[in-house]
Amino acid sequence: MKNAREVPAVTSLPQSPRDESDHRVRRYALTMSIRIVCFGLMVLVQPYGWYTWVFGISAAVLPYIAVVFANAGSDSTETAAESPRRELDAPAPAPLDGPTAPPQVITIHEGRRDR
């Protein structure tokens, strides 16, 4: 007996590799942009104080964080594929009261009439 393969629904499939890669690159670029801003603030903000150390430590730690977040992927949970063939139970139709009239049918007769 052959295995009956169920077709997964589109909504239950994971994100495409291209979209996931683009998302990871954007997240990495954003984190590295924040690092550049922190480095600039560390150098430019005067007088030097405790916040200079915060900007410096942030500029030193953000590359590691950016790489870890970029390699982590966008979704760590696995999604189970759902079959679009799953059927829902429909409620029974309500009984009609009284006699039912036949539906109106419009018939169009087409033909070629040359005179």
N, C-alpha and C positions, 0 to 999 in steps of 0.2 A: 504494500500500500504506500502510495506516495505521501510525502509530508505536505500538508496543506499550509502553504506560507500565507501569513496574513499580511496584507498591505498596510503599512503604517499611515496614519493621518498626517497631513502636512503640519498641522498645528502642534503635534507632539514631537516633531523631529528637533534635534539640537540645532544650534546656530551654525550656519555654513562656515567652513574654515576661513574663507576670505573675509567674511564679516567679523569673525572672531579675531583674526589677525589685525584687521584695521582698528578694531576697538582696543586691542592691546597696545598697538603703536601709538594711538592717540593718548592713551593713559600714560604711557612712558614719556611721551613728549610733554604732556602737561606737568608731570612730576619733575622732569628735568628743567622745565621753564621756571617752576617754583624755586628750584635749586639756584638757578642763575639770579633770580630776584633776591634770594637770601644772601648770596655771595655779594651782590652789588650793595645791598643794604648794610652788610657787615663792613664793607670798605668805606661807604659814603656817609653813613650816619655818624655825626659828631655830637657831642663828646662821646668817647667810648665808655661803655658801661656794661651792665649785666646782659642787656639785650644784644650787645655785640657778640657775646659768647653764644647766645641762643641762635643768632643768625649763622654763626660759624659752625656750630654743631649741626644745625639743620642742613647747611650746605655740604657737610661731610657725610651725613647719614642718608640723605635723600637718594643718592645713586643706588645704594643697596636696596632701599625700599622700592625704588622704581623698577629694578630688575626683578625683585621677588614678586611684585604685583603684576608685572608684564608676563612672567612665566607661569603665574598661577592660573591664567585663563579667566574667562568671564563668568563661567558657571561651574561650580564644583559638584553640583548635584546631578545625578544621572536622571534622565527622563525616560520613562517607559513608553514605548510606541503604542498608541492606541489604534485599534482597527476601525476603519471607517464603516466596516460592515456590521458593526454592533447595532442591533436593532432595539428600538424602544417600544415598550408596550403602549399601544394606543388605547384610549378609553373607548368603550363600546358606544356606537352612535345612539343618540337619544331617539326614542320612538316618536314617530310623527303622529300628530292628532288629526283624525279625519281622513277623508279620501285625498289622495295626492293627484294633482293635475299633471298630465304629461308635459314634459318640457317642450318649449317652442323650438322648432327646428327650422332654420332658414336654409333653403336649398337654392343654389345658383346654378343655372344651366348655361353653359357656355357653348357656343357653336359658331361656325363660320357661315355667314349669310351673304352671299354674293348675288346681287341682282342687277 
